[in-house]
Amino acid sequence: MFKILAKSSISKARAGKLSTPHGEIDTPAFMPVGTQGAVKAVTPEQTTEIGAQIILCNTYHLYLRPGLDVIRQAGGLHKFIGWSGPILTDSGGFQVFSLAAIRKVEDEGVRFSSHIDGSEQFLTPEKVIEAQLVFGSDIMMPLDECVKHPSTRSESLTAAKRTTLWAKRSLTPLIPLSTKWRGVSEGRGEVWGIVQGGMYKDLREQSAEEIRELDFPGYGIGGLSVGEPKEMMLEMLGISTDNLEYDKPKHLMGVGFPEDIEEAVKFGIDLFDCVIPTRLARHGAFLTKEGKSIIRNARFEKDFTPLEEGCDCYTCRNFTKAYIRHLFIAKEILPLTLMTIHNLRFYMRLMDDIRNRIKGGTI
Amino acid sequence: MFKILAKSSISKARAGKLSTPHGEIDTPAFMPVGTQGAVKAVTPEQTTEIGAQIILCNTYHLYLRPGLDVIRQAGGLHKFIGWSGPILTDSGGFQVFSLAAIRKVEDEGVRFSSHIDGSEQFLTPEKVIEAQLVFGSDIMMPLDECVKHPSTRSESLTAAKRTTLWAKRSLTPLIPLSTKWRGVSEGRGEVWGIVQGGMYKDLREQSAEEIRELDFPGYGIGGLSVGEPKEMMLEMLGISTDNLEYDKPKHLMGVGFPEDIEEAVKFGIDLFDCVIPTRLARHGAFLTKEGKSIIRNARFEKDFTPLEEGCDCYTCRNFTKAYIRHLFIAKEILPLTLMTIHNLRFYMRLMDDIRNRIKGGTI
């Protein structure tokens, strides 16, 4: 269930509360990414302390490894990974099309070899939802087809059409469960619809309309931030959300940089996920309001200030740049954790700030 | 200051309390190793939660990198690394002789090239103490010469003699500081003496006597667990401690496996340090009362029990073998942290148990 608590008067930005079987999320929210069932380099306890209310895991990765059998026997994904808050699981579409060696995509499904062991796999929209039902995900995403940029109109059309077809078939596994299948009330997660359409205005519009007709309780906006210029991304985003109900929650999949998030919020986006903060951290880059800095830089050798003045994260409360730099150079494991904590907290503070500005009417 | 609180009636085992400028330690105690200024893969917060009251850092490593300048300007080692509890710093002797390319060892000091950048370095006993004064270590260890096993009598004698010579010279940097130099009272750490003597009974005895004459407030027993059979280790340990005052605290340097610790306690050892629990964890091995197990083992694929039944650590309270195995196979960073927490807590519980058994008179 999604409740809008405050609306901007100058844009489509809104602050709200999304209820899921595993808890509530203040939106707009950022979801740390735990691709393989763990937010990289931090414990669930640290993830909670950072302020994250929901994490994202990848259906594609978890389906391949450890596999459904293990997760089913563990009692679902939450129990398996020791995270008691909400989980959104990605459809796997983006991962199949970016990581795996595709053999054949047809309306029936996608045949590919696993990036892990080369084994041949066949995913269908039904299987993808069945997997997420096994996980017990709070928000499930249907299998979609994501095209790269640039793509031809014909490629984009085929992918968008197939995404709609697959979205319809995603409902099949839910039918025996309940007639009212989108039910937090039954303690089961929701399936959201994904909008595609590449970088073609009319295809975006058409995709949004087709998906809207299926009356999903929320939406993922897919296929953006795949290499297109920022203006194009925002234009396509606007067309996508303009053609969906204002009052349903929307997730801009895989986006993005802090400035992208700021902009996307104005188009009515409520959920974000991105590997940027965690990946940058492991590569030695930390985020501040001034941008990105490289901790190994010699100018930090004797810098005994925190990564960011005023940051309230565990790292900034206890450690200096000089120390974290030393640990990075010494190839320790701890700085990966410390930098991840800071970068994620930076994103959480950004979202706090965005929510406050929406409530204050200044966004 | 060291206070013995309970004595075994059947061995030299004792339970006590060691006071340092940064806090008290219940002994016998195990010190997690933070070679480069960080216990590998865990935060200071996690180290505290595990129950560690003191950690060990390496003078050799920190002297080479980040160097004294950085640590001095940071305000000392505790501030630099964000650990407010006691720190014992190792002399560097063992590391020089095991890691560096030795150029020349003479009575004056040891010339070697750094294992980090090949730079030529010259360490003297005075420099080693001066470094530890910069660190602000709670317990400082003098430069010593450690021989490998087997070594000839002549090699062992030379090293033991030099260790005594260097122990005397270790006091020089302390003279200007205070006439009463071993002073918790002054808020400064203590220098302890190191006993060597290789695997020769009379040399061990002689070394202990020479070091004892210098009236250090505590002792390190060095040069053991360097490849000799366990019976020989315990024999040499017994000779070393028999020739030192019973009521002064003693550290068995770099030892060891749980069973070694049990045995060494009976010879009156109060402090232990070893990389075993942390290193095993990073290599995928976890410890239980039954011994060592490899988490990648296929039999753990669907094992939804904690690493050790009854363990109270964060890892065992929240995660299963199946999950940690999955993370190891998926090459995540988190399992290194989770396994380190468990293995260190395993050691802490061992020490709790040993202290309780001493107090209960059953050791």
Interface residues (C-beta under 8 A of the other chain):
Chain A: Q36 G37 A38 V39 K40 A41 V42 T43 P44 E45 H61 R65 P66 D69 V70 Q73 A74 G75 F80 I81 G82 R282 E301 K302 F304 Y314 N318 F319 T320 A322 Y323 H326 L327 I329 A330 E332 I333 L334 L336 T337 L338
Chain B: Q36 G37 A38 V39 K40 A41 V42 T43 P44 E45 H61 R65 P66 D69 V70 Q73 A74 G75 F80 I81 G82 R282 E301 K302 F304 Y314 N318 F319 T320 A322 Y323 H326 L327 I329 A330 E332 I333 L334 L336 T337 L338
